[in-house]
Amino acid sequence: MKKLILSGLFTLLFIGGVQSQYNKSAGQNIVNEDVSRSVYDAQTQTHKIVTETREVSADSYGNAAGNQYDLAVDGAFEGQTIAVLHFYTGGGFDFSLPTASLKEKGFSVYRWINNPPSPEALDSALSKSCQLWIISSSSQRLNLEHAKVIKKFFDSGKGVYLWGDNQPYYADANFIADQLINAKMDGDIPGDKTVGILQNGSKSGIMPNHLITTGLQNIYEGGTIATIADHKDLTPIVYGSAGNLVTATYEKDGKRLIIDGGFTRLYYKWDSAGTDRYVKNAAAWLVNYERFGEDVLAKEDL
């Protein structure tokens, strides 16, 4: 709970001076707007303008409708590349849906499918990338030499997203999580539900007032999912409907990482609550503008 409060306070302080790459609603789950309307005053027989604060229009899942309520403005990170080690490809999972969403914010995707490149080739590709996403399969495909390359990348401040799913589909997520921050996931919990905002002592839901959860009041948790183990340096982002920690962030010493036990939502029920926005927000956070500044922005934004 302490981390939840501190994260909210940090975000509220941060958004007081929102940078150009972020929309003005950055850090707000519930987005309001001022609406002016003309009201007739029968007593004075005149019209006057009244301004009211209302919640913006929502989509069918209750989240603010429109890209202007994502964390980042469209095109903000044009020229930045996300490297993806894509090991689980069952169920028609071709990463096309996340790729299309990430493109809206300017990101391109460079993807290895089923098997990793050599450590040397990975190192070369990562030198041109702003973040690395690893989508695990049931068997470990990365070795210690790969882990050294990834650790160097992570220690430089570049973002890492570790995606696992229900047992046993978290082999490389756990291997790299252990190497980087000594974290892990395990388990096999039925999900397939939508959760709302954490509030009033609720045990499932979305972290309020975090940059990643900008514009999200409801989110689909994934199908059958893994649980992130307790870790003193992790901040909860999403608790599943069973109260298990599905998604968490690590932010320390200028480094950022997300660990997630529900990669099914990257292709299964993609059009359910919040997935499209969540993916874009996560990438915008992992690019780590707060450390790298204008180096990660589209040139026209400079």
C-alpha positions in Angstrom: 0.0 0.0 0.0 2.9 2.3 0.8 4.2 1.9 -2.8 0.8 2.5 -4.2 0.5 5.8 -2.4 4.0 6.9 -3.2 3.5 6.1 -6.9 0.4 8.2 -7.0 2.0 11.1 -5.3 5.0 11.0 -7.7 2.7 10.9 -10.7 0.6 13.8 -9.4 3.7 15.9 -8.8 5.1 14.9 -12.2 2.1 15.8 -14.3 2.2 19.3 -12.9 4.7 20.0 -15.8 3.7 17.4 -18.4 6.3 17.3 -21.2 5.4 17.5 -24.9 5.5 13.8 -25.5 2.7 13.2 -23.0 -0.9 14.1 -23.3 -2.2 16.5 -20.7 -4.2 13.7 -19.0 -1.0 11.8 -18.2 -1.3 9.9 -14.9 -5.1 10.2 -14.7 -7.3 7.1 -14.9 -10.5 9.2 -15.0 -10.3 12.1 -17.4 -12.5 15.1 -17.0 -13.0 18.2 -19.3 -14.6 21.6 -18.9 -17.7 22.0 -21.0 -19.3 25.4 -21.5 -23.0 25.8 -22.4 -25.5 28.6 -22.6 -28.2 28.7 -19.9 -31.2 31.0 -20.1 -32.0 32.9 -16.9 -35.7 33.5 -16.8 -35.4 36.2 -14.1 -33.0 38.4 -16.1 -34.3 37.2 -19.4 -30.7 36.7 -20.6 -28.4 33.9 -21.5 -25.2 33.2 -19.6 -22.4 30.8 -20.2 -21.9 28.2 -17.5 -18.9 25.9 -17.4 -19.2 22.4 -16.0 -16.7 19.7 -15.4 -17.6 16.4 -16.9 -16.0 13.0 -17.5 -15.0 12.7 -21.2 -16.8 10.3 -23.5 -16.0 6.7 -22.8 -15.7 3.6 -25.0 -17.9 0.5 -24.5 -15.6 -0.6 -21.7 -15.7 2.6 -19.7 -12.3 3.9 -20.7 -11.8 7.4 -22.1 -12.4 7.2 -25.8 -9.7 8.5 -28.1 -5.9 8.5 -28.5 -5.7 11.9 -26.9 -6.3 10.1 -23.6 -3.4 7.7 -24.0 -0.2 8.5 -22.1 1.8 9.6 -25.1 0.8 11.8 -28.1 0.6 10.1 -31.4 4.0 10.0 -33.2 5.9 11.1 -30.1 8.6 8.4 -30.5 8.9 8.3 -34.2 12.3 6.6 -35.1 12.5 4.5 -31.9 12.6 0.7 -32.2 11.3 -1.9 -29.9 13.2 -5.2 -30.1 11.0 -8.3 -29.5 12.2 -11.8 -28.6 8.9 -13.6 -29.6 9.1 -17.2 -28.4 5.5 -18.2 -27.9 3.7 -18.1 -31.3 0.7 -20.5 -30.7 -2.9 -19.6 -31.2 -2.1 -17.4 -34.2 -0.1 -15.0 -32.1 1.8 -13.0 -34.7 2.3 -9.8 -32.8 0.5 -7.8 -35.5 -2.0 -6.2 -33.2 0.5 -4.7 -30.7 2.7 -3.7 -33.7 -0.1 -1.7 -35.2 -0.9 0.0 -31.9 2.8 0.8 -31.1 3.1 2.4 -34.6 0.6 5.0 -33.6 3.1 6.4 -31.1 5.9 6.2 -33.6 7.6 2.9 -32.5 8.8 0.4 -35.1 9.2 -3.3 -34.1 12.1 -5.6 -34.8 11.2 -9.2 -34.0 12.9 -12.6 -33.7 10.4 -15.4 -33.9 10.7 -18.7 -32.0 14.4 -18.6 -31.5 16.9 -15.9 -30.4 19.8 -14.6 -32.4 23.3 -15.1 -31.2 24.4 -12.9 -28.3 26.5 -10.9 -30.6 23.6 -10.2 -33.0 21.3 -9.4 -30.1 23.9 -6.9 -28.8 24.1 -5.2 -32.2 20.3 -5.0 -32.5 19.8 -3.7 -29.0 22.3 -0.9 -29.7 19.7 0.5 -32.1 16.7 -0.2 -29.8 15.0 1.8 -27.1 13.5 -1.2 -25.3 13.4 -5.0 -25.3 10.3 -7.2 -24.9 10.6 -10.9 -24.2 7.6 -13.1 -24.8 8.3 -16.5 -23.1 7.5 -20.0 -24.2 7.5 -23.1 -22.1 11.3 -23.9 -22.5 14.2 -21.6 -21.9 15.8 -20.4 -25.1 18.2 -17.7 -23.8 21.6 -18.5 -22.2 23.9 -16.7 -19.9 25.6 -14.9 -22.7 22.3 -13.5 -23.9 21.5 -12.6 -20.3 24.8 -10.6 -20.1 23.9 -8.6 -23.2 20.4 -7.9 -21.8 21.8 -6.9 -18.4 24.1 -4.4 -20.1 21.2 -3.0 -22.0 19.1 -2.8 -18.9 21.8 -1.2 -16.8 22.2 1.5 -19.5 18.6 2.6 -18.7 16.9 1.0 -21.6 13.5 -0.6 -20.8 12.8 -4.3 -20.6 9.3 -5.9 -20.7 9.2 -9.6 -19.5 6.0 -11.4 -20.6 5.0 -14.7 -19.3 1.7 -16.6 -18.9 0.3 -19.5 -17.1 2.6 -22.4 -16.1 4.9 -23.3 -17.8 5.0 -20.4 -20.2 7.4 -18.2 -18.3 10.7 -19.9 -18.8 12.7 -17.0 -20.2 10.8 -14.3 -18.3 11.8 -15.9 -15.1 15.4 -16.6 -16.3 15.9 -12.9 -17.2 13.9 -11.5 -14.3 16.2 -13.5 -12.0 19.3 -12.2 -13.7 18.2 -8.6 -13.7 16.2 -8.0 -10.5 15.8 -11.4 -8.7 12.1 -11.6 -9.5 9.9 -14.4 -10.7 6.3 -15.5 -11.6 4.6 -18.9 -11.2 1.2 -20.5 -11.1 -1.8 -21.1 -13.3 -4.8 -19.0 -12.3 -8.0 -18.8 -14.3 -8.7 -15.2 -15.3 -10.6 -14.0 -18.4 -12.2 -11.2 -16.5 -12.1 -7.4 -16.6 -10.9 -5.5 -13.5 -11.5 -1.9 -12.5 -9.5 0.7 -10.5 -8.0 -0.3 -7.1 -10.1 1.6 -4.6 -11.8 1.2 -1.2 -9.7 -1.7 -0.1 -10.4 -3.8 -3.3 -8.0 -6.7 -3.8 -8.2 -6.7 -7.6 -7.8 -3.9 -10.1 -5.6 -1.2 -11.7 -3.0 0.9 -9.9 -4.5 4.5 -9.9 -2.5 7.5 -11.0 0.4 5.7 -12.6 1.7 6.9 -16.0 1.1 3.4 -17.4 -2.5 3.3 -16.4 -3.3 6.7 -17.9 -6.9 6.7 -19.3 -7.6 3.2 -18.0 -10.5 2.6 -15.6 -11.0 -1.0 -16.7 -8.7 -3.6 -18.2 -8.9 -7.2 -19.3 -6.5 -9.4 -17.2 -5.8 -12.1 -19.7 -6.9 -15.7 -20.0 -5.2 -18.1 -17.6 -2.4 -16.2 -16.0 0.7 -16.4 -13.8 1.3 -14.6 -10.5 4.2 -12.3 -9.9 6.0 -13.2 -6.6 6.3 -10.6 -3.8 9.3 -8.4 -4.3 10.3 -5.3 -2.3 11.3 -3.3 -5.4 8.2 -4.0 -7.5 5.2 -1.6 -7.8 1.9 -3.3 -8.5 0.2 -2.2 -11.7 -2.6 -4.8 -12.2 -4.1 -7.3 -9.7 -6.1 -10.0 -11.3 -9.7 -10.9 -10.4 -8.4 -13.5 -8.0 -6.3 -10.9 -6.2 -3.1 -12.2 -7.7 -0.4 -9.7 -8.9 -0.4 -9.9 -12.7 1.7 -6.9 -13.7 4.3 -4.9 -11.8 7.0 -2.4 -12.6 10.6 -2.0 -11.4 12.0 1.6 -11.3 15.3 2.1 -9.6 18.6 3.8 -10.3 17.2 5.2 -13.6 16.2 1.7 -14.8 12.8 0.5 -15.8 11.3 -2.9 -16.2 7.8 -4.4 -16.4 7.1 -8.1 -15.5 3.7 -9.5 -16.6 2.0 -12.9 -16.2 -0.6 -12.5 -18.9 0.8 -12.3 -22.4 -2.4 -13.9 -23.8 -4.0 -10.4 -23.9 -1.5 -9.5 -26.7 -3.6 -11.5 -29.1 -6.6 -13.1 -27.3 -9.6 -10.8 -26.9 -7.4 -7.9 -28.0 -10.5 -5.7 -28.4 -11.5 -6.3 -24.7 -11.1 -3.6 -22.1 -8.0 -1.4 -22.3 -5.4 -3.7 -23.9 -4.6 -1.4 -26.9 -4.1 1.6 -24.7 -2.2 -0.4 -22.0 0.4 -1.6 -24.6 1.0 1.9 -25.9 1.3 3.4 -22.4 3.7 0.6 -21.3 6.0 1.3 -24.3 5.9 5.1 -23.7 6.9 4.5 -20.1 9.7 2.0 -20.9 11.3 4.4 -23.4 12.4 6.3 -20.2 12.0 9.9 -21.3 12.6 11.0 -17.8 16.2 9.7 -18.1 17.0 10.2 -21.8 15.0 13.3 -22.6 14.9 14.6 -26.1 17.1 11.8 -27.4 14.1 9.5 -27.5 11.6 12.0 -29.1 10.7 12.3 -32.7 12.9 14.9 -34.4 10.0 17.3 -35.2 9.3 17.5 -31.5 12.7 18.9 -30.7 
